[in-house]
């Protein structure tokens, strides 16, 4: 499992005396059960920053701050290879910055892929490449679980799981692939 936790959330958990959550994440990483992603410390919308003079420097500062402060909290288990852009806001220009910093992959929402590819179905066997950076596309099932069904008052996790399993099986057509939620 890959986990994104930007420093502003860590800071908030500490403020609320919820250090046990941080400790449990650290233990899971230590045991090899999870790995962390890099991000920006205070959740700015990174592509928007690129529109302004000095924006790239601010992006790098936010990413470095996130890395330095989380490394201080999590120690040696903080070693992200992937990058989670806040709100999954993404642009080709951002991919260049992320790659230059040294991240090996990133993630964004499927609708961005769909818009760029005339509503094609997101790939389940291939990983997108933008400016030489691998990009995973998050499935719309994340929104179905966290927004759509709860807004309809539907909290039946068993039904959600069964529906998702069937939909993913149909989508993969009995082939192996990756699924991001």
Backbone torsions as a table, in degrees:
resi	resn	phi	psi	omega
1	UNK	NA	136.7	177.4
2	UNK	-106.5	130.6	-174.0
3	UNK	-120.4	130.9	171.7
4	UNK	-100.9	125.8	172.9
5	UNK	-143.1	103.4	-179.3
6	UNK	-79.8	160.4	-171.3
7	UNK	-61.5	-33.9	-179.9
8	UNK	-61.1	-32.4	175.4
9	UNK	-71.7	-41.5	176.6
10	UNK	-58.4	-46.9	178.7
11	UNK	-57.8	-43.1	179.4
12	UNK	-65.4	-42.6	178.3
13	UNK	-61.3	-40.5	178.1
14	UNK	-64.2	-44.9	178.8
15	UNK	-58.5	-34.2	-179.7
16	UNK	-89.4	7.6	-178.2
17	UNK	59.6	39.9	179.0
18	UNK	-109.6	40.8	-178.1
19	UNK	-61.4	-22.6	179.9
20	UNK	-60.5	-35.0	177.7
21	UNK	-62.6	-46.5	179.3
22	UNK	-62.2	-44.3	179.3
23	UNK	-60.4	-43.9	-179.9
24	UNK	-64.8	-39.5	176.6
25	UNK	-63.4	-42.8	178.1
26	UNK	-61.6	-42.0	178.5
27	UNK	-64.5	-43.0	178.8
28	UNK	-62.0	-40.6	178.3
29	UNK	-66.7	-41.4	178.3
30	UNK	-58.7	-38.4	-178.9
31	UNK	-83.4	-0.1	178.8
32	UNK	77.5	17.4	-179.3
33	UNK	-84.5	-27.9	178.2
34	UNK	-135.7	161.0	167.2
35	UNK	-131.9	153.0	-177.8
36	UNK	-94.9	156.4	170.4
37	UNK	-108.3	155.1	170.1
38	UNK	-78.6	163.7	176.9
39	UNK	-162.6	-164.8	175.6
40	UNK	-104.1	136.9	-170.6
41	UNK	-56.4	-44.7	-173.1
42	UNK	-116.5	29.0	167.3
43	UNK	61.3	37.2	176.3
44	UNK	-73.9	154.7	175.4
45	UNK	-80.9	100.0	-168.2
46	UNK	-61.2	-44.7	179.3
47	UNK	-59.4	-32.1	177.7
48	UNK	-65.5	-36.5	178.8
49	UNK	-62.8	-31.1	-179.2
50	UNK	-67.2	-13.8	179.7
51	UNK	-77.2	-12.5	-174.3
52	UNK	-113.9	150.5	176.5
53	UNK	-60.5	130.5	-178.1
54	UNK	85.3	1.9	-177.6
55	UNK	-63.2	-40.6	179.5
56	UNK	-63.7	-38.3	177.6
57	UNK	-64.2	-38.9	178.5
58	UNK	-67.6	-37.9	176.3
59	UNK	-61.1	-48.7	179.5
60	UNK	-60.9	-39.3	178.6
61	UNK	-63.9	-44.3	179.1
62	UNK	-62.9	-41.8	-179.2
63	UNK	-68.2	-44.6	178.8
64	UNK	-64.0	-41.8	178.1
65	UNK	-61.2	-44.9	177.7
66	UNK	-58.5	-45.7	-178.5
67	UNK	-64.3	-49.7	-176.0
68	UNK	-62.4	-46.4	-176.6
69	UNK	-71.9	-39.5	177.5
70	UNK	-68.9	-34.8	176.6
71	UNK	-64.0	-35.8	176.8
72	UNK	-63.4	-37.8	-179.1
73	UNK	-79.1	-47.8	-172.5
74	UNK	-93.9	-13.6	179.2
75	UNK	71.2	-144.8	-172.4
76	UNK	-68.5	-15.7	178.3
77	UNK	-76.8	-10.7	176.0
78	UNK	-83.4	97.5	-177.8
79	UNK	-147.8	63.6	-174.2
80	UNK	-68.8	138.2	174.2
81	UNK	-103.7	-29.2	-179.8
82	UNK	-102.8	166.4	-176.9
83	UNK	-129.0	131.2	178.3
84	UNK	-109.1	104.7	178.9
85	UNK	-72.1	133.6	179.7
86	UNK	-50.7	135.7	-177.0
87	UNK	57.5	15.0	-176.6
88	UNK	55.9	24.1	176.8
89	UNK	-70.1	125.0	-169.3
90	UNK	-140.6	152.0	172.8
91	UNK	-153.0	157.8	176.6
92	UNK	-57.6	-36.2	179.2
93	UNK	-64.9	-38.2	178.3
94	UNK	-64.5	-36.7	-180.0
95	UNK	-59.1	-36.5	179.4
96	UNK	-64.3	-43.0	179.2
97	UNK	-64.7	-46.6	-178.7
98	UNK	-59.9	-45.7	-179.7
99	UNK	-64.3	-42.8	-179.3
100	UNK	-61.0	-36.3	178.8
101	UNK	-67.4	-26.9	176.0
102	UNK	120.3	4.8	177.5
103	UNK	-73.0	147.6	-174.0
104	UNK	-94.5	-17.3	179.7
105	UNK	-162.4	167.5	174.6
106	UNK	-144.3	-177.6	-177.7
107	UNK	-141.5	150.9	171.9
108	UNK	-151.9	173.9	-178.3
109	UNK	-75.3	148.8	177.6
110	UNK	-59.2	-37.0	-179.3
111	UNK	-56.3	-30.4	176.9
112	UNK	-66.5	-41.5	175.9
113	UNK	-63.1	-46.9	-178.6
114	UNK	-58.2	-43.7	-179.2
115	UNK	-64.7	-39.7	-178.7
116	UNK	-76.2	-17.6	-175.8
117	UNK	-122.3	31.8	176.2
118	UNK	50.5	52.6	174.7
119	UNK	62.6	29.2	174.9
120	UNK	-66.8	158.6	176.5
121	UNK	-74.0	136.6	-178.4
122	UNK	-60.9	145.4	-176.9
123	UNK	-70.9	142.6	176.2
124	UNK	-113.3	-12.6	-179.6
125	UNK	-110.3	-22.9	-178.3
126	UNK	-113.8	159.7	175.9
127	UNK	-113.0	131.4	179.3
128	UNK	-65.1	155.9	176.8
129	UNK	-129.6	125.2	176.7
130	UNK	-125.9	116.8	-178.0
131	UNK	51.6	40.1	177.1
132	UNK	82.2	1.7	-179.7
133	UNK	-106.2	123.9	175.4
134	UNK	-62.8	136.6	-178.2
135	UNK	-128.5	119.6	172.5
136	UNK	-87.3	147.6	179.0
137	UNK	-112.4	123.6	-179.6
138	UNK	-74.0	137.0	179.2
139	UNK	-71.5	152.2	175.7
140	UNK	-67.6	-10.8	177.8
141	UNK	-62.4	-25.2	176.4
142	UNK	-60.4	-45.3	178.6
143	UNK	-69.5	-36.4	178.2
144	UNK	-58.3	-42.6	-177.5
145	UNK	-75.7	-42.2	-171.7
146	UNK	-92.5	-21.6	-175.3
147	UNK	-123.7	-57.1	-169.8
148	UNK	-63.3	-56.7	-177.2
149	UNK	-65.8	-44.1	177.3
150	UNK	-60.6	-35.1	179.7
151	UNK	-66.5	-22.2	175.6
152	UNK	-93.1	4.0	-178.9
153	UNK	78.3	16.4	-177.7
154	UNK	-99.2	105.7	-179.3
155	UNK	-113.6	20.6	-177.9
156	UNK	-78.7	94.5	-176.0
157	UNK	-67.8	-35.3	178.4
158	UNK	-62.4	-44.9	178.8
159	UNK	-65.7	-42.0	177.9
160	UNK	-58.6	-47.2	-178.5
161	UNK	-61.4	-44.3	179.1
162	UNK	-64.2	-44.5	179.0
163	UNK	-61.8	-44.7	-179.4
164	UNK	-64.3	-43.5	-179.8
165	UNK	-59.5	-45.6	-179.9
166	UNK	-63.8	-45.0	-178.9
167	UNK	-64.0	-41.7	179.9
168	UNK	-68.2	-40.1	177.2
169	UNK	-60.1	-43.5	177.7
170	UNK	-63.9	-42.2	-178.0
171	UNK	-64.6	-42.7	-177.9
172	UNK	-77.9	-15.7	-179.7
173	UNK	50.6	48.6	178.2
174	UNK	61.6	25.3	175.3
175	UNK	-113.8	162.7	177.3
176	UNK	-78.5	151.8	177.7
177	UNK	-171.7	-173.7	176.9
178	UNK	-116.3	151.0	-175.1
179	UNK	-139.0	120.8	-177.6
180	UNK	-110.7	124.4	179.3
181	UNK	-133.1	NA	NA
